[in-house]
């Protein structure tokens, strides 16, 4: 089956070439230094002091989700290597002119700025235990991650479509909370990152949409297989070397303050089903027809689960995080 998928992927190269416009020219792209205090100027103290004052007013919960999001972004080498392992979309030489390879390198270059920007914000804010954050990042990259795609390019692109939308939502909501708390700089930072994620999401959705058009049976079965395992978050194996189930506790904070919730998971799934026209596909039979029925019933299932998750979290005590010097959040 994977061999058949690879043939479809290779046939999509002209389509991918047309989608390269969703990447921005480097000269026109924002860079972290565009929005952070300039410490090289004579007035560096005048820039850094109000920056830190705004950060001091933010609730600890925002910093927990910001740290978790930063660590996720900093583990980018793992995500690039995941994509390049897939036949058809890989880059065997590292400098291939193949449209898939050019997309992956361009995507990686744009994503690389996210961890750079967020990490520098955290460092300058003075609100986090920077060493604990750095240890967590190093541990996550060492641990790697298994998205459950089994090196199938269909599954890899479905996974990435889901994740790009999830990260857009998470960064966007973090920016909204930062603005509400009076830190417009952090709000702008998060919105810049969310803007990139939105373009990347659009590209991956287009790629999968084209797969659905060319091979609806294979696409629906691959989508169903991914959802049977559930979409595993990239930072699932994060560890600060001290805390038990660090990712679970980070995810609980994100759920509690409304940055990324179980309901968002259900909404993303429904959005992708609608975008790719899965409910309206005709001519499916056997396994693919069963997969279609299963997929279309999942959003409601996850929404019922989301209500239970929120109720449980409302009853749980807050956890202490080494990231914020063992304060509870």
C-alpha positions as CSV (number, residue, x, y, z in Angstrom):
1,X,0.0,0.0,0.0
2,X,2.8,2.4,0.9
3,X,4.4,1.8,-2.6
4,X,1.1,2.9,-4.2
5,X,1.0,6.0,-2.0
6,X,4.6,6.9,-3.0
7,X,3.6,6.8,-6.7
8,X,0.8,9.3,-6.0
9,X,3.1,11.5,-4.0
10,X,5.7,11.5,-6.8
11,X,2.9,12.4,-9.3
12,X,2.1,15.5,-7.2
13,X,5.4,17.2,-7.7
14,X,4.0,19.8,-10.1
15,X,1.2,20.6,-7.6
16,X,3.7,21.0,-4.8
17,X,5.8,23.3,-7.0
18,X,2.7,25.6,-7.4
19,X,2.3,25.6,-3.6
20,X,5.8,26.8,-2.9
21,X,4.4,30.3,-3.0
22,X,3.0,29.7,0.5
23,X,6.6,30.1,1.7
24,X,7.8,33.7,2.2
25,X,10.9,35.2,0.6
26,X,13.6,35.4,3.3
27,X,14.3,39.1,2.7
28,X,10.6,39.8,3.3
29,X,10.3,37.6,6.4
30,X,10.1,38.7,10.0
31,X,13.0,37.8,12.2
32,X,13.2,37.6,16.0
33,X,15.3,40.8,16.3
34,X,12.4,42.7,14.7
35,X,10.2,42.4,17.8
36,X,12.6,41.9,20.7
37,X,14.5,44.7,22.6
38,X,17.7,45.9,20.8
39,X,20.5,45.3,23.3
40,X,23.1,46.7,21.0
41,X,21.9,50.3,21.2
42,X,22.8,53.0,23.8
43,X,19.2,52.9,25.1
44,X,19.1,49.2,25.7
45,X,18.1,49.6,29.4
46,X,15.2,51.8,28.3
47,X,14.0,49.0,26.0
48,X,14.5,46.1,28.4
49,X,12.9,47.6,31.5
50,X,9.3,48.0,30.2
51,X,9.7,44.7,28.4
52,X,10.3,42.9,31.7
53,X,7.7,45.0,33.6
54,X,5.0,43.8,31.1
55,X,6.2,40.2,31.5
56,X,6.0,40.4,35.3
57,X,2.3,41.1,35.1
58,X,1.5,37.9,33.2
59,X,-0.1,34.9,35.1
60,X,2.1,31.9,35.6
61,X,-0.3,29.8,33.5
62,X,0.7,31.8,30.4
63,X,4.3,31.0,31.0
64,X,3.7,27.3,31.4
65,X,2.0,27.1,28.0
66,X,4.6,29.4,26.5
67,X,7.4,27.2,27.7
68,X,5.6,24.1,26.4
69,X,5.0,25.7,23.1
70,X,8.7,26.9,22.9
71,X,10.0,23.4,23.7
72,X,7.8,22.0,21.0
73,X,9.1,24.5,18.5
74,X,12.7,23.9,19.5
75,X,12.4,20.2,18.8
76,X,12.2,21.0,15.1
77,X,15.1,18.8,14.0
78,X,13.0,15.8,15.0
79,X,10.1,16.9,12.9
80,X,12.2,17.6,9.8
81,X,13.8,14.2,10.1
82,X,10.4,12.6,10.4
83,X,9.2,14.1,7.1
84,X,12.4,13.2,5.3
85,X,12.1,9.6,6.3
86,X,8.9,9.2,4.2
87,X,9.4,7.9,0.7
88,X,8.4,10.4,-2.0
89,X,8.6,13.5,0.2
90,X,12.1,12.9,1.5
91,X,15.4,14.6,0.6
92,X,18.0,12.0,0.2
93,X,20.9,14.3,-0.6
94,X,20.0,17.2,1.7
95,X,20.1,19.7,-1.2
96,X,17.6,18.1,-3.7
97,X,15.8,20.4,-6.1
98,X,12.7,18.2,-5.9
99,X,9.6,20.3,-5.0
100,X,8.9,18.2,-1.9
101,X,12.5,18.6,-0.7
102,X,12.4,22.4,-1.3
103,X,9.1,22.6,0.5
104,X,10.4,20.7,3.5
105,X,13.6,22.8,3.8
106,X,11.7,26.1,3.3
107,X,9.1,25.0,5.9
108,X,11.9,24.1,8.3
109,X,13.6,27.4,7.8
110,X,10.5,29.4,8.6
111,X,9.7,27.2,11.6
112,X,13.2,27.6,13.0
113,X,12.5,31.2,13.8
114,X,9.7,30.2,16.2
115,X,11.8,28.6,18.8
116,X,14.4,31.3,18.4
117,X,11.9,34.1,19.1
118,X,10.0,32.4,21.9
119,X,13.2,31.2,23.6
120,X,14.7,34.7,23.6
121,X,11.4,36.2,25.0
122,X,11.5,33.7,27.8
123,X,15.2,34.5,28.6
124,X,14.7,38.2,28.6
125,X,11.4,38.1,30.6
126,X,13.2,36.8,33.8
127,X,10.1,34.8,34.6
128,X,11.3,31.3,34.0
129,X,14.0,28.9,35.1
130,X,15.9,29.0,31.8
131,X,18.1,26.0,32.6
132,X,15.1,23.8,33.4
133,X,13.6,24.9,30.0
134,X,16.9,24.1,28.2
135,X,17.2,20.7,29.9
136,X,13.6,19.9,28.8
137,X,14.3,20.9,25.2
138,X,17.5,18.8,25.1
139,X,15.7,15.8,26.6
140,X,12.9,16.0,24.1
141,X,15.2,16.1,21.1
142,X,17.1,13.1,22.6
143,X,13.9,11.2,23.2
144,X,12.5,11.9,19.7
145,X,8.9,11.1,18.9
146,X,6.9,8.6,17.0
147,X,3.8,10.1,15.3
148,X,2.6,6.7,14.3
149,X,2.8,7.3,10.6
150,X,4.9,4.2,9.8
151,X,6.8,6.2,7.2
152,X,3.7,6.3,5.0
153,X,3.7,9.7,3.2
154,X,-0.2,9.9,3.4
155,X,-0.2,9.5,7.1
156,X,2.8,11.9,7.5
157,X,1.0,14.7,5.7
158,X,-2.3,14.1,7.5
159,X,-0.4,14.2,10.8
160,X,1.3,17.5,9.9
161,X,-1.9,19.1,8.7
162,X,-3.4,18.3,12.1
163,X,-0.4,19.6,14.0
164,X,-0.1,22.8,12.1
165,X,-3.7,23.7,12.9
166,X,-3.2,22.7,16.5
167,X,-0.1,24.9,16.9
168,X,-1.8,27.8,15.2
169,X,-4.7,27.6,17.7
170,X,-2.3,27.2,20.7
171,X,-0.1,30.2,19.7
172,X,-3.1,32.3,18.8
173,X,-4.8,31.7,22.1
174,X,-1.6,32.4,24.0
175,X,-1.3,35.7,22.2
176,X,-4.9,36.5,23.0
177,X,-4.3,35.9,26.7
178,X,-1.1,37.9,26.6
179,X,-2.9,40.9,25.1
180,X,-5.6,40.7,27.7
181,X,-3.0,40.7,30.4
182,X,-1.3,43.8,29.0
183,X,1.7,42.4,27.2
184,X,1.2,43.5,23.6
185,X,4.8,42.5,22.7
186,X,4.1,38.8,23.6
187,X,0.8,39.1,21.8
188,X,2.5,40.2,18.7
189,X,5.1,37.5,19.0
190,X,2.5,34.8,19.3
191,X,0.5,36.2,16.4
192,X,3.6,36.2,14.2
193,X,4.2,32.5,14.9
194,X,0.5,31.7,14.5
195,X,0.5,33.5,11.1
196,X,3.3,31.2,9.9
197,X,1.5,28.1,11.2
198,X,-1.6,29.3,9.3
199,X,0.2,29.4,6.0
200,X,1.9,26.0,6.7
201,X,-1.5,24.5,7.7
202,X,-2.9,25.7,4.4
203,X,-0.1,24.1,2.4
204,X,-0.4,20.7,4.1
205,X,-4.2,20.7,3.8
206,X,-3.8,21.4,0.1
207,X,-1.4,18.5,-0.2
208,X,-3.8,16.1,1.5
209,X,-6.7,17.5,-0.4
210,X,-4.9,16.6,-3.7
211,X,-4.2,13.1,-2.3
212,X,-8.0,12.7,-1.6
213,X,-8.7,13.8,-5.2
214,X,-6.3,11.3,-6.7
215,X,-6.7,8.4,-4.3
216,X,-9.8,8.7,-2.1
217,X,-9.7,5.1,-1.0
218,X,-6.1,5.3,0.2
219,X,-6.5,8.7,1.7
220,X,-9.6,7.8,3.8
221,X,-8.0,4.5,5.0
222,X,-4.8,6.4,6.0
223,X,-6.8,9.1,7.8
224,X,-8.7,6.5,9.7
225,X,-5.6,4.6,10.8
226,X,-4.1,7.8,12.1
227,X,-7.2,8.6,14.2
228,X,-7.4,5.0,15.6
229,X,-4.1,5.8,17.3
230,X,-5.1,9.4,18.0
231,X,-2.8,12.2,16.9
232,X,0.1,12.1,19.3
233,X,1.4,15.5,20.3
234,X,5.0,16.2,19.2
235,X,6.2,17.0,22.7
236,X,4.6,14.0,24.4
237,X,8.1,12.7,25.6
238,X,9.2,16.0,27.1
239,X,11.0,15.7,30.5
240,X,12.7,18.1,32.8
241,X,14.5,15.3,34.6
242,X,12.4,15.9,37.8
243,X,8.7,15.9,37.1
244,X,6.4,12.9,36.5
245,X,4.2,13.1,33.4
246,X,5.4,16.6,32.6
247,X,3.6,16.7,29.2
248,X,0.3,15.6,30.9
249,X,0.6,18.4,33.5
250,X,1.5,21.0,30.8
251,X,-1.5,19.9,28.7
252,X,-3.7,20.2,31.8
253,X,-2.7,23.9,32.2
254,X,-3.3,24.5,28.5
255,X,-6.7,23.0,28.8
256,X,-7.6,24.8,32.0
257,X,-6.8,28.3,30.7
258,X,-8.2,27.6,27.2
259,X,-5.0,27.6,25.1
260,X,-5.5,24.2,23.6
261,X,-8.3,21.9,24.7
262,X,-9.8,18.5,24.0
263,X,-12.7,20.4,22.3
264,X,-10.1,22.0,20.0
265,X,-9.0,18.5,19.1
266,X,-12.5,17.6,18.1
267,X,-12.9,20.8,16.2
268,X,-9.7,20.3,14.2
269,X,-10.8,16.8,13.2
270,X,-14.2,18.1,12.0
271,X,-12.5,20.9,10.1
272,X,-10.2,18.5,8.3
273,X,-13.0,16.2,7.5
274,X,-15.0,19.1,6.0
275,X,-12.0,20.6,4.2
276,X,-11.1,17.3,2.5
277,X,-14.7,16.5,1.7
278,X,-14.6,13.2,3.5
279,X,-18.3,13.0,4.4
280,X,-19.3,13.6,0.8
281,X,-17.0,11.0,-0.9
282,X,-18.9,8.5,-3.0
283,X,-17.9,5.2,-4.5
284,X,-16.1,3.9,-1.5
285,X,-16.6,0.3,-0.4
286,X,-15.4,-2.3,2.0
287,X,-12.6,-1.0,4.3
288,X,-12.7,2.5,2.9
289,X,-16.4,2.9,3.4
290,X,-16.1,1.7,7.0
291,X,-13.3,4.1,7.5
292,X,-15.4,7.0,6.2
293,X,-18.3,6.1,8.6
294,X,-15.9,5.8,11.5
295,X,-14.2,9.1,10.8
296,X,-17.4,11.1,10.4
297,X,-18.6,9.9,13.9
298,X,-15.4,10.8,15.7
299,X,-15.9,14.6,16.3
300,X,-19.0,14.1,18.3
301,X,-17.3,11.3,20.3
302,X,-14.4,13.6,21.2
303,X,-16.6,16.4,22.1
304,X,-18.4,14.2,24.7
305,X,-14.9,13.2,26.0
306,X,-13.9,16.9,26.2
307,X,-16.7,17.7,28.6
308,X,-15.5,14.9,30.9
309,X,-11.9,16.2,30.7
310,X,-12.8,19.7,31.7
311,X,-14.9,18.5,34.6
312,X,-12.0,16.4,35.9
313,X,-9.5,19.2,35.6
314,X,-11.8,21.6,37.5
315,X,-11.5,19.2,40.5
316,X,-7.8,18.7,40.3
317,X,-5.2,20.7,42.3
318,X,-2.6,22.7,40.4
319,X,0.9,21.3,39.9
320,X,4.3,22.8,40.7
321,X,6.6,23.3,37.7
322,X,10.4,23.6,37.8
323,X,10.1,25.8,34.7
324,X,8.7,28.6,36.9
325,X,10.8,27.8,40.0
326,X,8.3,25.2,41.4
327,X,5.4,27.6,41.6
328,X,2.0,25.9,41.0
329,X,0.0,26.5,37.9
